[in-house]
Amino acid sequence: MAFKHVVRIAGQDLDGSLKVAYALSKIKGIGVNLAHIILKLADVSPHERIGYLPDAKIKRIENILNSLSSQNIPYWLMNRAKDLETGENKHLIGSDLLLRIKSDIEFMKKIKCWKGIRHSLGLKVRGQRTRTTGRTGQTVGVSRKPR
């Protein structure tokens, strides 16, 4: 079995020297816990290096990634629980997730909710303080008195 230095899964190039669970977590939308569940569904050991996996197991992992919403995964582990448009639990990965996040932000800007206004002004959105952090432009700070 030949070692592959780069393995392509879900449109992402993964380092072949990483263990399978941690390599899968490099894909946007998949964390380590979800990667362990995917590997259990695919019947792959999480301790193997992804570069040594045969093509059949990689194909099995990709099939599970493409059908994550229909798998028996808890709803609280999905990143789109109760989707606004369909109302169903979904899990998006890769570029689908990035596009959906951008469209959600545009929707918030369009309806002019608080988070949308903060996004459009370029300010902190999640309630962080802005007195000292998040400053842009010229430096504002303490000035010394001339002696």
Summary of the structure (lengths in Angstrom):
residues: 147
radius of gyration: 21.4
end to end distance: 75.1
largest distance: 75.9
contacts: 349
relative contact order: 0.11
helix: 42%
strand: 8%
